[in-house]
């Protein structure tokens, strides 16, 4: 992409067909949706030279056209006006949605990928206000920045937006300082990685007793309301405050993410 963008020289990238959604997402957010791409079948590993040669001599599994013909055309065809057209993105999000029935609002949240596909508590203004009452920080104060993948821009989010996700997760308002501390870390529970990892929050100090968190038998299991809903709030805010988390589009992780330890004292 650097050669295309900086020097205006046509290039052709070759990928396996399994990564078509990822490739299109990367080129789109990089402002180069028309970058020339060619695809060959997956897998590559474990294949003989003869089988790999057949990939190159065969057809692109996405377009059905000969692979080498696409490569030659991509390298020799000049850029069109459409290829060089500037791409812009809308990064704002609505503060409120239109009033509707409870069932329709659940469907709206589901269809917009604002949930983890489990039932949520609808974040009404009253419920969000109750959450905000448990912090001295202003609703419009910026908590931090987060992004879903290294090639996307960071999204900025406020105390109020964190509160919305805390309500959706079913967290009690007194849990909010802990959730704010987690959000302030800027570490996403939905970060993209090809490693076998999982996101985890470690809560230490007197607050764990105040909130009645479980640090004993089954501490990492779904046996405690504070543990479960704080963790779910972390998951939801990571999804919604980093610009989305849709596999193959805004989420490129194969399995999971790294661990994170945060401090809650600054968010009371």
N, C-alpha and C positions, 0 to 999 in steps of 0.2 A: 504493500500500500504506500510506503514511503516513496518508492521510485515513481509510481503513478502520480501521486499527489504533488511531490516536490519538483520533479523533473518533467512531468507530462509525458513520460515514456510508457507505452502500453506494456503491461505484464499479464501473465496468466497464472493463477494459483491453482494447484492440483490438490484435491482433497478426496478422502473416501466419502461415499454417499451417506454414511451414518451421521456426518457432521454438517449436513446441509442447513439445518435450522440455525446452528451456531454460526456458521460462515455468513449467512445472510444477516444475522443479528449484528455481528461484528462490523461488517461493511456498512450497514445502515447507520449505526451509531457513530461510525468514523466518518460519516458524510460522503461515503463512496458506494451507494447501493448498486451502482452499475459496474462495479469492478468485475473484470472477466474471470470467471471461475469454471473449472472443469472437474468432473467427479469420476472416480473409478470405484469399483465395488469394495466393500469391506468383507473380510479382513485382509490385512497385508501380511501380518506375522504368520509364520508357519507355511507359507505358500512357496512353491518351487519357482525357480527362474522362469520356467515355461509358463506356469500359471500367471505369474506377474506380467510376463510379456503379453499374454492374452488380454489382460486388463487394458494395457496400453493400445494394443491393436484392435480392441473391441469398441463397443459403443458406451457412451456416457449413460449410466443407469438412470439419470435424472431426465436428460433431454432425449435420449435415444439416438443421438447423433454420434458419428465417429469421434473418438477422443482426440486423435491427432489432428483431425480437421478443425476441431474447435480450438486447439492450441495454436495452429497456424493462423487461423482467422483472427484470434485474439491478439496475436503479436503483430499482425500486419495491418489490421483495420485501424484507421484514425479514430480519435475520439469524436463523438457526436455532441451536439449541444445538450442533449439529454444526459449524456455521460458526465458532463461538467456542471450540471445544474446544482445549485447550492441546496443543501438540505437543512431544514430548521426543525426544532423540537419544542413541544409544549411541555413545560416542566411544572406548571402550577397545578394545584389540586383544589377542588371546591371545598369550602369550609362546611357547607350544609347541603343536604340533598332535599329534594321536594318532598313534602308530606305525602304519605301513602299508607296503605295497610301494612301491618306487621309482616305478613307473608310476602308482599311485594318488595318490601325493604330487604328482607332476608335474601330474596332472589337477586336484587340489585347488587348487594354486597358479594354474593356468590359469583354472579356473572362478570363482575369487574375484578375478580381475583383479589378481593380485599380480606378474605378469610382463609383459614386453613382447612376449609370444607367441613368443619365441625360446627355445631350450633354455637352462636355467639350471643352476647348481651348487646342489644342495639344501643349505640352510644348517643343517647338523647342529650340535649343541652343540660338538663338537670343532673343526669348521672355524671357527665364530664365535669360539671361544676363541683359536685361532691368530691370527685377525685382531686381536683385542683385545690380544694380547701385544705389538703394535707401537705402542701408545700408553700414556702414563702416566695417561691419564684413566680414571676409574672407569666401569664399564659402565652404571651408572644415572645418570651425570651428564647433565644436559640440554644438548644441543648447540645447539638452536635451535628456531625455530617457522616453519611454512610453511602456506600455504593455496592452494587451487587457483584460487579466484576471489575477487574483492573483496567479494562478498556472503556469503562463508562464513567461519566462525571459523578462527583459526589453530590448527593442531595442534602439540603439543609432542612432541619426539622425543629419545631418548637416544643415547649412544655405542653401546650394544649394538644398537639398531635400525638405526643406520647400518651397523654391521658385518654385520648380516644381509644387507642389500642389497648390500654390497661382495662378500660371498661369492657371492650369487646371480649377480652380474655376471661372476664368474670372475677377479676381481682377486687378485693375490698379496698376502699379508699386509703386505709392506714398502710397498705403495702406500697403506696405510690412512691415514697422516697427511694425505696430499693429499686423500683422499676426505672425511675429517673436516673439513678446512678448507673444502671446497666446501659440505658440509652446513651448516657454521656460518654461511655467508653468508645463509641463509634465502631465497635466490633460487631459485625453482622453474624447472626445465627444462621443466615442463609448465604454465607459467602461461598464462592465457587472454588472448589478444589477437587483434584483427582485423587487425593489421598483418602484413606479410610479413617476419618475423624468425625467427631461430633462436638457441637457447641455445648458448653457447660458454664453455669454461673456459680461462683462460690460466695456465699454470704457469711460474713464473720462478725463477731462483736455482739453487744447486748441486744441489738435489733432482732437477732434471730430468736431470742427468748421472748421479746416483746410481742412479736408477731406469731409466736407459737409455732415456729418452723420445726420440721423434723430433722434432727441430725443423728438419729439413732437407727434402729432397724428399719430397713426399707427406705432409707433417706432419699434415694434416687427413684423411688417408685411413686405411683399416683395415690399416696396414702395421706396426703396433707394438703389442705386447701391453699395455704400460702405458697408452699413449694410448687404445687401444680400450676397455679394461676400466674405466679411471677414468671415461671418458666415459659408459660404459654404467651404471656405478654411480650416477653423477649422475642419469641418466635414471630408473633404478629407484627410488632413494630419493625423488626428486621425486614419483613416482607413488604410492608407498606411504606416505610420511610426511606427506603433506598432506591425507589423507583420501580418497584415490582420484583416478583420472584416467580417467573414462569419458566419451567424447564425447557431448555433449548432456545430461549429468547432472552430472558434476563437472569436466568440461573443456569450456570454451566457446571456445577459441581456434580461429580459422579456419585458421591456418597455422603459426605458430611463436611464438618468444619473444625476449627481449632478451639481451644479452651480460652476462657477469659476470667480474670479475677478483678473485681471493682470495689470501690469504696462508696458508702452511702452517705457519709457525714455531710457532704456539701449540698445535699439535695433535700434537706429537711425544710 
